[in-house]
């Protein structure tokens, strides 16, 4: 697939945030949701990175680091590093591949 046909990281971040909001109530505890709602405006962040290798054990397809992006949803501390992670997500930059893998913070 040619690069001009791939979704941008910004598009993936937007998609990931929408998916997170849609599914959070089914996968996080009420306390986690309350924390997210109370602190996300001030400390919330979505971060993108090359997928960690541990994703492969959860997938039934081959992970392609050039095509897949890992997105984390959480709260950052003063050092701008995540100090609370609500979800890790794996999305494809291929607009025809709408799969989304999510690893939720344990309840």
Secondary structure, DSSP 8 states (H G I E B T S, - for coil): --GGGB--HHHHHHHHHHHHHHHHHHHS-HHHHHHHHHHHHHHEEEEEES--GGGGGG-SS---TTTEEEEEEEEE-TTSSEEEEEEEEEEESBTT---EEEEE---
